[in-house]
């Protein structure tokens, strides 16, 4: 896979990664825009290193933006903060702009890298959206970071689908990450979420999500996927999670899970009770086999990364102390 990186200044018509209208994500209601700001150093991003490429290293508090080109798509990446490296991977129907509050909290203690998956945010669209395609976006970003700083394995934090991508990457590349923090995803479900009786409801949810995304078109929170894309990916993620227990067995790094108690909402009728029980049952199944995995449950829904960002940042700091030396 050929990857090309270009550094860019944060000037001109390019949209910043904050203060946009919010496009609700998968299973998410409206969220207030984050009140964070973007900082750029006076030296910008256009310094050329000894290898003739742009220097994109972080850790000095300067905010940098660059792009990774691979597989016919352009992936925008932001990096800033101080400390050990930490990569924050968004999920389906979420963008790095959506995760800006959590990213800013973590930048106080970590050198944080955020990016957009294809078809999300300021990334370009694609002619295919699949688990493997999204995984290739994550791998391309991590490969570029490793190329510039091969000695610093990052903590990999994944939200929702991003958690599943993180587990697959860590299983396929032992030693490539210092540890995993998995936020409401990568659940080894004992049964599929989307069964025959759920098809009509999940198709309707996918249509609603696609319609809601129209409000964010042209902003850093846009999602270009169609309702058909979203529904097909939901089914594919179910299939991925049915086999993910085997992936966990291949990972020898610390794993922390931050999970919601009400991923399907707090209703007492319909699919919510069954799906919430299934969600907890999958984690309990994992911990029985892998008792070293630490789990934190937050009494909320799948919006936890937006509604409970300070709490999540605190759990991450406790799990991966900022002063600890990064694993290599």
Secondary structure per residue as TSV (DSSP state, phi and psi in degrees):
chain	resnum	aa	ss	phi	psi
A	1	X	-	360.0	128.1
A	2	X	-	-93.0	129.4
A	3	X	-	-123.1	133.4
A	4	X	E	-125.9	137.3
A	5	X	E	-118.3	137.5
A	6	X	E	-131.7	128.3
A	7	X	E	-84.1	146.0
A	8	X	E	-134.7	146.7
A	9	X	-	-76.8	152.0
A	10	X	S	-91.5	67.0
A	11	X	-	-141.5	173.0
A	12	X	T	75.7	-153.5
A	13	X	T	-78.4	-8.2
A	14	X	-	-63.3	135.3
A	15	X	-	-78.4	142.2
A	16	X	-	-73.1	171.0
A	17	X	S	-98.3	32.4
A	18	X	S	-153.6	169.8
A	19	X	S	58.4	45.7
A	20	X	-	-113.4	162.8
A	21	X	-	-62.5	146.6
A	22	X	-	-93.7	132.8
A	23	X	-	-101.5	113.7
A	24	X	-	-57.4	140.2
A	25	X	-	-94.9	-168.5
A	26	X	T	-61.0	119.1
A	27	X	T	70.0	16.5
A	28	X	-	-117.3	143.7
A	29	X	-	-91.9	-175.8
A	30	X	-	-60.4	143.9
A	31	X	-	-126.0	142.8
A	32	X	-	-70.6	147.3
A	33	X	-	-65.1	146.1
A	34	X	-	-71.3	145.3
A	35	X	-	-101.7	54.7
A	36	X	-	-111.5	167.8
A	37	X	-	-129.1	158.1
A	38	X	-	-105.3	130.9
A	39	X	-	-110.8	139.9
A	40	X	-	-130.6	132.2
A	41	X	-	-70.6	157.0
A	42	X	T	-61.8	-26.3
A	43	X	T	-82.7	-6.0
A	44	X	T	63.5	-156.8
A	45	X	T	-113.4	7.5
A	46	X	-	-102.5	21.8
A	47	X	-	-74.8	140.1
A	48	X	B	-104.1	127.1
A	49	X	-	-82.9	-178.3
A	50	X	T	-64.1	-25.3
A	51	X	T	-84.0	3.8
A	52	X	S	84.7	-4.2
A	53	X	S	-99.9	174.6
A	54	X	B	-79.3	137.7
A	55	X	-	-81.3	122.0
A	56	X	-	-120.0	12.6
A	57	X	-	-62.6	151.4
A	58	X	-	-117.1	-158.2
A	59	X	-	98.7	-4.8
A	60	X	S	-109.0	8.6
A	61	X	S	88.8	-11.6
A	62	X	-	-76.8	138.9
A	63	X	-	-90.7	128.5
A	64	X	E	-127.4	145.2
A	65	X	E	-125.2	134.6
A	66	X	E	-148.2	172.9
A	67	X	E	-125.1	148.7
A	68	X	E	-117.5	127.0
A	69	X	E	-108.7	123.4
A	70	X	E	-160.5	153.8
A	71	X	T	52.0	29.5
A	72	X	T	79.6	5.9
A	73	X	E	-122.2	159.6
A	74	X	E	-114.1	123.1
A	75	X	E	-109.0	117.6
A	76	X	E	-82.5	136.1
A	77	X	E	-127.3	139.9
A	78	X	E	-120.8	141.0
A	79	X	E	-141.7	132.7
A	80	X	E	-175.3	161.2
A	81	X	E	119.4	-171.2
A	82	X	S	-136.0	145.8
A	83	X	S	112.2	-157.8
A	84	X	E	-69.2	148.4
A	85	X	E	-71.5	142.6
A	86	X	E	-142.9	127.4
A	87	X	E	-109.2	127.5
A	88	X	E	-109.0	114.4
A	89	X	E	-103.2	120.4
A	90	X	-	-74.3	175.1
A	91	X	-	-113.1	-170.8
A	92	X	T	-62.2	130.9
A	93	X	T	67.2	20.5
A	94	X	-	-132.0	155.5
A	95	X	-	-129.7	170.0
A	96	X	T	-66.2	-26.2
A	97	X	T	-66.0	-39.5
A	98	X	T	-61.7	-32.8
A	99	X	T	-93.2	14.9
A	100	X	H	-64.2	-35.3
A	101	X	H	-64.7	-47.2
A	102	X	H	-62.9	-42.8
A	103	X	H	-60.8	-43.1
A	104	X	H	-66.0	-38.9
A	105	X	H	-62.1	-41.4
A	106	X	H	-73.7	-27.7
A	107	X	T	-65.9	-14.5
A	108	X	T	-65.3	-26.6
A	109	X	T	-129.1	-8.3
A	110	X	E	-133.6	157.7
A	111	X	E	-88.2	95.6
A	112	X	E	-94.9	132.3
A	113	X	E	-114.5	126.9
A	114	X	E	-124.9	158.3
A	115	X	E	-158.9	169.0
A	116	X	-	-109.3	137.3
A	117	X	-	-74.7	156.5
A	118	X	T	-49.7	138.7
A	119	X	T	76.7	5.0
A	120	X	B	-125.7	143.9
A	121	X	T	58.9	-130.3
A	122	X	T	-95.0	7.7
A	123	X	S	-74.7	154.7
A	124	X	-	-76.0	160.2
A	125	X	-	-75.4	175.7
A	126	X	-	-145.1	166.0
A	127	X	S	-90.2	0.1
A	128	X	-	-149.1	140.5
A	129	X	-	-129.8	113.4
A	130	X	-	-149.9	168.3
A	131	X	H	-58.5	-46.8
A	132	X	H	-64.5	-35.3
A	133	X	H	-66.1	-44.2
A	134	X	H	-65.0	-38.3
A	135	X	H	-60.4	-39.2
A	136	X	H	-64.8	-31.0
A	137	X	H	-65.0	-46.9
A	138	X	H	-60.6	-46.3
A	139	X	H	-62.1	-40.5
A	140	X	H	-62.1	-41.8
A	141	X	H	-65.2	-46.7
A	142	X	H	-65.4	-37.6
A	143	X	H	-62.8	-39.4
A	144	X	H	-67.0	-40.4
A	145	X	H	-64.1	-42.8
A	146	X	H	-65.0	-34.7
A	147	X	H	-61.7	-35.4
A	148	X	H	-88.8	-24.1
A	149	X	-	-146.4	73.4
A	150	X	T	-67.2	-16.6
A	151	X	T	-86.6	-12.7
A	152	X	-	-109.9	95.4
A	153	X	-	-73.7	129.3
A	154	X	E	-85.8	157.9
A	155	X	E	-74.8	130.7
A	156	X	E	-108.1	116.4
A	157	X	E	-109.9	120.9
A	158	X	E	-122.5	136.3
A	159	X	E	-108.0	128.6
A	160	X	T	57.0	-121.1
A	161	X	H	-54.7	-34.2
A	162	X	H	-59.0	-31.2
A	163	X	H	-68.2	-40.9
A	164	X	H	-64.4	-40.1
A	165	X	H	-63.3	-40.4
A	166	X	H	-63.2	-42.1
A	167	X	H	-64.7	-44.7
A	168	X	H	-61.2	-44.3
A	169	X	H	-63.9	-45.2
A	170	X	H	-65.0	-33.4
A	171	X	H	-71.8	-35.4
A	172	X	H	-85.8	-19.8
A	173	X	S	-129.2	75.3
A	174	X	T	-55.2	133.5
A	175	X	T	86.2	-3.9
A	176	X	S	-78.5	-16.2
A	177	X	E	-129.3	154.8
A	178	X	E	-82.2	-26.2
A	179	X	E	177.4	167.9
A	180	X	E	-121.6	138.4
A	181	X	E	-121.7	119.0
A	182	X	E	-112.7	115.9
A	183	X	E	-106.1	105.7
A	184	X	S	52.0	47.8
A	185	X	-	-160.4	-172.5
A	186	X	-	53.3	39.5
A	187	X	-	-92.2	121.0
A	188	X	-	-75.6	74.6
A	189	X	-	-61.2	134.6
A	190	X	S	-72.5	-18.9
A	191	X	S	-141.4	156.8
A	192	X	-	-66.3	148.0
A	193	X	S	-71.0	-43.5
A	194	X	S	-99.0	96.8
A	195	X	-	-98.8	178.5
A	196	X	G	-57.7	-35.8
A	197	X	G	-75.2	-13.0
A	198	X	G	-99.5	-6.6
A	199	X	H	-58.4	-46.8
A	200	X	H	-62.4	-44.2
A	201	X	H	-67.2	-41.7
A	202	X	H	-70.6	-32.2
A	203	X	H	-65.4	-40.0
A	204	X	H	-65.2	-40.1
A	205	X	H	-62.3	-41.3
A	206	X	H	-63.5	-40.0
A	207	X	H	-63.8	-42.4
A	208	X	H	-62.8	-41.4
A	209	X	H	-65.4	-40.7
A	210	X	H	-66.3	-40.3
A	211	X	H	-65.9	-41.6
A	212	X	H	-62.9	-35.7
A	213	X	H	-64.8	-21.5
A	214	X	G	-60.5	-29.4
A	215	X	G	-67.0	-20.4
A	216	X	G	-105.2	6.5
A	217	X	T	-56.2	135.0
A	218	X	T	85.2	4.2
A	219	X	S	-117.5	175.5
A	220	X	T	-71.8	-2.9
A	221	X	T	-110.7	14.1
A	222	X	-	-72.5	152.2
A	223	X	B	-130.3	124.1
A	224	X	-	-94.1	-2.6
A	225	X	-	-71.3	146.0
A	226	X	-	-85.4	169.2
A	227	X	H	-59.4	-38.0
A	228	X	H	-64.2	-41.5
A	229	X	H	-58.7	-48.0
A	230	X	H	-63.4	-44.2
A	231	X	H	-64.7	-44.7
A	232	X	H	-62.6	-38.6
A	233	X	H	-67.7	-36.4
A	234	X	H	-59.2	-42.4
A	235	X	H	-67.3	-39.4
A	236	X	H	-66.5	-39.0
A	237	X	H	-64.2	-38.2
A	238	X	H	-55.7	-45.4
A	239	X	H	-65.5	-41.7
A	240	X	H	-59.1	-44.6
A	241	X	H	-70.9	-23.6
A	242	X	H	-68.0	-19.0
A	243	X	S	-117.2	4.7
A	244	X	H	-74.0	-19.2
A	245	X	H	-57.4	-38.1
A	246	X	H	-64.0	-33.9
A	247	X	H	-65.8	-40.4
A	248	X	H	-59.6	-33.4
A	249	X	T	-66.3	-18.2
A	250	X	T	-94.8	0.1
A	251	X	-	-103.8	129.3
A	252	X	-	-115.2	22.3
A	253	X	S	-107.5	159.1
A	254	X	E	-59.9	138.0
A	255	X	E	-127.0	129.3
A	256	X	E	-123.6	132.3
A	257	X	E	-111.6	136.9
A	258	X	E	-122.5	109.7
A	259	X	E	-122.4	151.9
A	260	X	E	-92.1	146.8
A	261	X	S	-82.5	-16.6
A	262	X	-	-133.9	58.9
A	263	X	T	-60.5	-28.7
A	264	X	T	-100.0	14.0
A	265	X	-	95.0	172.9
A	266	X	S	-104.5	20.3
A	267	X	-	-69.4	158.7
A	268	X	S	-105.8	1.6
A	269	X	S	-128.7	170.1
A	270	X	T	71.8	-146.4
A	271	X	H	-80.8	-17.5
A	272	X	H	-56.9	-52.7
A	273	X	H	-59.8	-42.7
A	274	X	H	-65.9	-44.1
A	275	X	H	-71.5	-35.8
A	276	X	H	-65.1	-40.0
A	277	X	H	-66.3	-40.0
A	278	X	H	-63.5	-39.4
A	279	X	H	-62.7	-46.0
A	280	X	H	-67.8	-38.3
A	281	X	H	-63.2	-35.3
A	282	X	H	-64.7	-42.2
A	283	X	H	-67.7	-42.8
A	284	X	H	-60.8	-38.4
A	285	X	H	-60.6	-43.7
A	286	X	H	-65.5	-46.1
A	287	X	H	-68.6	-30.8
A	288	X	H	-60.8	-39.5
A	289	X	H	-83.7	-33.7
A	290	X	-	-123.2	72.7
A	291	X	T	-64.6	-12.9
A	292	X	T	-77.3	-12.7
A	293	X	-	-74.7	124.3
A	294	X	E	-87.6	137.3
A	295	X	E	-128.7	133.4
A	296	X	E	-119.9	129.2
A	297	X	E	-106.6	129.7
A	298	X	E	-109.4	132.8
A	299	X	S	-80.0	75.6
A	300	X	S	-162.5	-171.7
A	301	X	-	-102.6	-163.3
A	302	X	T	-68.7	-8.8
A	303	X	T	-77.1	3.5
A	304	X	H	-50.7	-33.8
A	305	X	H	-69.1	-19.9
A	306	X	H	-98.3	-40.7
A	307	X	H	-83.3	-21.9
A	308	X	T	-127.6	35.6
A	309	X	H	-57.1	-45.1
A	310	X	H	-60.3	-40.4
A	311	X	H	-65.9	-41.6
A	312	X	H	-65.1	-41.6
A	313	X	H	-60.7	-38.5
A	314	X	H	-64.5	-43.0
A	315	X	H	-63.6	-41.1
A	316	X	H	-63.5	-43.5
A	317	X	H	-62.1	-39.1
A	318	X	H	-69.1	-35.9
A	319	X	H	-76.5	-38.1
A	320	X	S	-130.0	85.8
A	321	X	-	-56.5	131.7
A	322	X	T	-57.8	-28.7
A	323	X	T	-84.6	-8.0
A	324	X	S	-70.6	144.5
A	325	X	-	-70.8	134.9
A	326	X	-	-65.2	143.0
A	327	X	-	-74.7	151.7
A	328	X	-	-130.7	360.0
